[in-house]
Amino acid sequence: MGPKILLIRLRLIGDVVFTTPAIRAVRRAFPDASLTYLVEPHAAPVVQDNPHLDRVLVVERARGWRRAIQDLTLAQQLRHERFDIVLDFHGGPRASWLAWATGARIRLGYEVKGRSWMYTTAVPRPVALRPRHSVMNQWDLLPHLSPTLAGPPEPSRDRVEMAENTEAAARVARQLQNVGVAADGRLIVIHVSAGNPFRRWPAEHFEELAVQLGAADPVRRIILTSGPSEVEAARRIGERARKRLGVAGHAIVLAGHEFSLAELRSLMARAALFVGGDSGPLHVAATTDVPIVGLYGPTLPSRSAPWRPPALVTESVELPDLPCRPCDQRHCVPGDFRCLTMVVPERVIQAAERALARAAGAPRGPM
């Protein structure tokens, strides 16, 4: 029997996605190990059906005094499990403390002021933002676990992944059938929101994007997805786009419909194109083969572009010459969120058409 290994990344969706290459690598290095992943509910669907994990522990994120009681109970449970190895990919106060509380003989985490002592090995992590992909940052722990993991991750071998949930796939298939999208339909998914206002492209830009993509090809069908707080905004964008398209308004088949994370993954796997900002849904899309157009404002594609085989089509849209990029997303120095508001719809439309053409094997359009 191999070692009992606990992997910790409590949140966010994209960050949990970025740990999935490391999950596969740990399984490759320890084929007989028992692998457990600790995560909070919002991001749990990313790893819930991961084939390399033996178990997923989902812990609620309580507040106030309930949080203290919850964490003490969870710490007792983790200590009782007698894990041999813990990898803390998160590095936050809660995750660090839980890693220490396991009492595992080997506890790997990042050097963080005031918390490094909780690990048996603390790996340096620069505080400053740098143009290095987050998957590689997560990977930094692995060479300290096994010399066989010393090489850098390769997107073709170590891509991000999220297993498709069969029940979610069936629900999505029924939904698409109900709105008249054929199995071979040219489906375009546009995610119109992001939880962080620094990463939110203007609604009128999304409207223009939907109108132009819908008008360019009569077989295209467009779905506007959104986060829970943006459902009404997505619905309004869809209504305005339908009105502007006139007789071609049937191209907008869904706007503001709430999909679960597992359903989003199945929807993207059926799509001909995904367009969205640097948020969780974009990284879920990266776990499929769908062509992707990513919109980057305060973040950099070099840090968070889709991590998957280079043969898969990916277009990144950004304003590379702004001196305020990247930023910590706590305060917009210019005050107008220009890193996204100045990205005009025409640039995204061109990137979308290039991605569709590349995926179809047609010559690439102008840059």
C-alpha positions in Angstrom: 0.0 0.0 0.0 1.4 3.4 -1.0 1.4 6.6 1.1 -1.7 8.5 2.1 -1.5 11.9 0.4 -3.7 15.0 1.1 -3.8 17.8 -1.5 -5.2 21.1 -0.4 -6.6 23.9 -2.6 -9.8 25.3 -1.1 -10.8 27.8 -3.8 -11.1 29.4 -6.4 -12.4 27.6 -9.5 -9.6 28.6 -11.8 -7.0 28.0 -9.1 -8.4 24.5 -8.5 -8.3 23.8 -12.2 -4.6 24.9 -12.2 -3.8 22.1 -9.7 -5.1 19.3 -11.9 -1.9 18.8 -13.8 -0.2 18.3 -10.4 -2.8 15.8 -9.4 -2.0 13.7 -12.4 1.7 14.0 -11.8 1.4 12.9 -8.2 -0.6 9.9 -9.3 2.0 9.1 -11.9 4.8 9.2 -9.3 2.8 7.3 -6.6 0.6 4.9 -8.5 -0.3 3.0 -5.3 -1.0 6.1 -3.1 -4.3 7.0 -1.6 -5.0 10.5 -2.9 -7.4 12.8 -1.1 -8.3 16.4 -2.2 -9.6 19.0 0.2 -11.8 21.8 -1.3 -14.7 24.1 -0.6 -18.1 23.5 -2.3 -18.0 26.2 -5.0 -14.9 24.7 -6.7 -15.6 21.1 -5.7 -17.1 20.0 -9.1 -13.7 20.6 -10.8 -12.2 17.7 -9.0 -15.3 15.7 -7.9 -15.0 13.1 -10.7 -11.2 13.4 -11.2 -10.0 9.9 -12.2 -6.7 10.3 -10.3 -8.2 11.0 -6.9 -9.5 8.4 -4.5 -11.6 10.8 -2.5 -12.7 14.5 -2.4 -13.4 16.1 1.0 -15.7 19.1 0.6 -15.5 21.5 3.5 -18.0 24.3 4.0 -16.8 27.8 4.4 -18.5 28.9 7.6 -18.2 32.4 9.2 -17.4 33.7 12.7 -17.4 31.4 15.6 -18.9 28.6 13.6 -15.7 28.6 11.4 -13.5 28.0 14.5 -15.7 25.1 15.6 -15.8 23.7 12.1 -12.0 23.9 11.6 -11.3 22.3 15.0 -13.6 19.4 14.0 -12.0 19.1 10.6 -8.5 19.2 12.1 -9.4 16.3 14.3 -10.8 14.4 11.3 -7.7 15.0 9.2 -5.4 14.0 12.1 -7.3 10.8 12.6 -6.8 10.0 8.9 -3.0 9.7 9.5 -1.9 11.2 6.2 1.8 10.6 5.4 2.1 13.6 3.0 0.3 16.9 2.6 0.7 19.3 -0.3 -0.8 22.7 0.4 -1.3 24.4 -3.0 -3.4 27.1 -1.4 -1.1 28.8 1.1 -3.9 30.8 2.9 -4.2 30.9 6.7 -6.9 28.2 6.8 -5.2 25.9 4.5 -1.8 26.3 6.2 -3.3 25.6 9.6 -5.1 22.5 8.4 -2.0 21.2 6.7 -0.1 21.6 10.0 -3.0 20.1 12.0 -2.8 16.8 10.1 0.5 16.0 11.8 1.7 14.5 8.6 5.4 13.6 8.5 5.9 15.5 5.2 4.1 18.8 4.8 4.9 20.9 1.7 3.7 24.5 1.2 4.9 27.9 0.2 7.1 30.3 2.1 4.6 32.8 3.6 5.5 35.2 6.4 4.3 33.9 9.7 3.1 30.5 8.4 6.2 28.8 6.9 6.8 27.0 10.2 3.6 25.0 9.6 5.3 23.0 6.9 8.3 20.6 7.0 9.4 22.1 3.7 8.5 25.7 2.7 9.1 26.5 -1.0 10.0 30.1 -2.0 7.2 32.0 -3.9 7.9 35.5 -5.1 5.5 38.1 -3.7 5.7 40.3 -6.9 3.5 39.4 -9.9 5.5 37.8 -12.6 4.8 36.5 -16.1 4.9 32.8 -15.1 2.0 30.5 -15.5 0.0 29.5 -12.4 0.3 25.9 -13.3 4.1 26.2 -13.0 3.7 27.9 -9.6 1.6 25.0 -8.3 4.1 22.6 -9.8 6.9 24.1 -7.7 6.0 21.9 -4.7 6.4 18.6 -6.6 10.2 18.3 -7.0 10.3 18.4 -3.2 8.0 15.4 -3.1 9.8 13.1 -5.6 12.9 13.5 -7.9 10.8 12.0 -10.7 8.7 15.2 -10.7 11.7 17.5 -11.1 11.0 18.4 -14.7 8.7 21.3 -15.7 5.1 20.5 -16.6 4.3 20.0 -20.3 0.8 21.2 -21.5 0.6 18.3 -23.9 1.1 15.7 -21.2 0.0 17.6 -18.1 -3.0 19.6 -19.3 -5.7 20.9 -17.0 -8.7 18.6 -16.7 -12.2 18.3 -15.4 -14.0 15.0 -16.0 -17.4 15.3 -17.6 -20.3 14.4 -15.4 -22.7 12.1 -17.2 -25.8 13.4 -15.6 -24.8 17.0 -16.3 -24.1 16.1 -19.9 -27.5 14.6 -20.3 -29.2 17.7 -18.8 -27.2 20.0 -21.2 -28.1 17.8 -24.2 -31.8 18.1 -23.3 -31.6 21.8 -22.8 -29.9 22.3 -26.2 -32.5 20.1 -27.9 -35.3 22.1 -26.3 -33.9 25.4 -27.8 -33.4 23.8 -31.2 -29.6 23.4 -31.2 -28.7 20.3 -33.3 -25.9 18.0 -32.3 -23.8 19.4 -35.2 -24.8 23.0 -34.6 -22.2 25.8 -34.5 -22.7 26.7 -30.9 -20.9 29.8 -29.5 -20.7 30.2 -25.7 -20.1 33.8 -24.4 -19.6 34.2 -20.7 -20.6 37.8 -19.9 -19.5 38.3 -16.4 -16.7 37.8 -13.9 -16.9 37.9 -10.1 -14.2 40.5 -10.0 -15.1 43.9 -11.4 -11.5 44.4 -12.6 -12.2 41.5 -15.1 -15.6 42.6 -16.3 -15.9 43.6 -20.0 -18.7 46.2 -20.6 -22.2 44.9 -21.3 -22.5 46.9 -24.5 -19.3 45.3 -25.8 -20.7 41.8 -25.2 -23.9 42.9 -27.0 -22.0 44.0 -30.0 -20.0 40.8 -30.0 -23.1 38.6 -29.9 -24.8 40.7 -32.7 -21.8 40.5 -35.0 -21.1 36.8 -34.5 -24.7 35.9 -34.9 -25.1 38.0 -38.1 -22.0 36.6 -39.7 -23.2 33.0 -40.2 -26.9 31.8 -40.2 -26.0 28.4 -38.7 -24.5 29.8 -35.6 -26.3 29.6 -32.3 -25.2 31.7 -29.3 -25.6 31.1 -25.6 -24.9 33.9 -23.1 -23.9 32.4 -19.8 -23.1 34.3 -16.6 -22.3 34.1 -12.9 -25.3 34.0 -10.4 -25.1 37.8 -9.8 -25.2 38.6 -13.5 -28.1 36.5 -14.7 -30.4 39.5 -15.4 -27.6 41.4 -17.1 -27.0 38.5 -19.4 -30.7 38.3 -20.2 -30.8 42.0 -21.0 -27.8 41.6 -23.3 -29.5 38.8 -25.1 -32.7 40.7 -25.5 -31.0 43.7 -27.0 -28.9 41.5 -29.3 -32.1 39.7 -30.5 -33.8 43.0 -31.2 -30.8 44.3 -33.2 -30.5 41.1 -35.2 -34.2 41.3 -36.3 -35.1 38.2 -38.4 -31.8 36.6 -37.4 -32.6 37.1 -33.7 -33.1 33.3 -33.4 -29.3 33.0 -33.3 -29.4 33.9 -29.6 -30.9 30.7 -28.2 -30.2 31.2 -24.4 -29.3 34.3 -22.3 -29.0 34.3 -18.6 -29.8 30.6 -18.0 -28.0 29.4 -14.9 -25.8 26.4 -15.6 -24.1 24.5 -12.8 -20.3 24.2 -13.1 -20.5 20.6 -14.3 -23.1 21.7 -16.8 -20.9 24.5 -18.0 -18.2 22.0 -18.7 -20.5 19.8 -20.8 -21.8 22.8 -22.6 -18.3 24.0 -23.5 -17.4 20.5 -24.8 -20.3 20.8 -27.3 -19.4 24.3 -28.4 -17.5 25.5 -31.5 -16.2 28.5 -29.6 -15.9 29.9 -26.1 -15.4 33.6 -25.4 -14.9 35.0 -21.8 -12.8 36.9 -19.4 -10.1 35.5 -17.1 -12.4 33.8 -14.6 -13.5 30.3 -13.6 -15.5 29.5 -16.7 -12.6 30.2 -19.0 -10.5 27.7 -17.1 -13.2 25.2 -17.1 -13.4 25.7 -20.9 -9.7 25.0 -21.0 -10.3 21.4 -19.7 -12.2 20.7 -23.0 -11.0 21.0 -26.6 -13.2 24.0 -27.5 -11.5 26.9 -29.2 -11.1 29.8 -26.7 -10.9 33.5 -26.9 -9.8 34.9 -23.5 -10.1 38.6 -22.5 -7.3 39.7 -20.2 -7.4 43.0 -18.3 -5.5 43.2 -15.0 -4.1 39.7 -15.5 -1.7 38.3 -18.1 -2.1 35.4 -20.5 1.4 34.3 -19.6 0.0 33.6 -16.1 -3.4 32.3 -16.8 -4.0 31.4 -20.4 -5.5 28.0 -21.1 -3.0 25.3 -20.1 -3.5 22.6 -22.7 -1.9 21.2 -25.8 -0.7 23.9 -28.1 -2.5 22.3 -31.1 -5.8 23.4 -29.5 -7.0 26.8 -30.7 -6.5 29.7 -28.2 -6.6 33.4 -28.8 -5.8 35.9 -26.1 -7.0 39.6 -26.3 -5.2 42.2 -24.2 -3.8 45.7 -24.2 -0.1 44.8 -23.7 1.3 48.4 -23.5 -0.6 49.7 -20.4 1.9 50.4 -17.7 -0.6 49.6 -14.9 -0.8 45.9 -16.0 -0.7 43.5 -14.3 -2.2 44.8 -11.0 -3.2 43.3 -7.7 -6.9 44.1 -8.4 -7.5 46.0 -5.2 -7.5 49.5 -6.6 -7.7 50.8 -10.2 -5.1 53.6 -10.3 -6.6 55.3 -13.4 -10.0 54.7 -12.0 -11.7 53.6 -15.2 -10.7 49.9 -15.5 -9.2 50.8 -18.9 -7.4 47.5 -19.2 -10.8 46.0 -20.3 -13.0 49.0 -21.1 -10.6 50.0 -23.8 -10.6 46.6 -25.4 -13.0 47.3 -28.3 -15.5 44.7 -29.6 -13.8 44.7 -33.0 -10.7 43.1 -31.6 -12.6 40.4 -29.9 -14.8 39.7 -33.0 -11.6 39.4 -35.1 -10.1 37.0 -32.6 -13.3 34.9 -32.5 -13.4 34.7 -36.3 -9.7 33.7 -36.4 -10.3 31.0 -33.8 -13.3 29.6 -35.7 -11.3 29.6 -38.9 -8.3 28.0 -37.3 -10.4 25.3 -35.8 -12.0 24.6 -39.2 -8.5 24.4 -40.8 -9.0 27.6 -42.9 -6.2 30.1 -43.4 -5.6 32.4 -40.5 -7.0 35.9 -40.8 -5.1 39.1 -40.2 -3.6 39.7 -36.8 
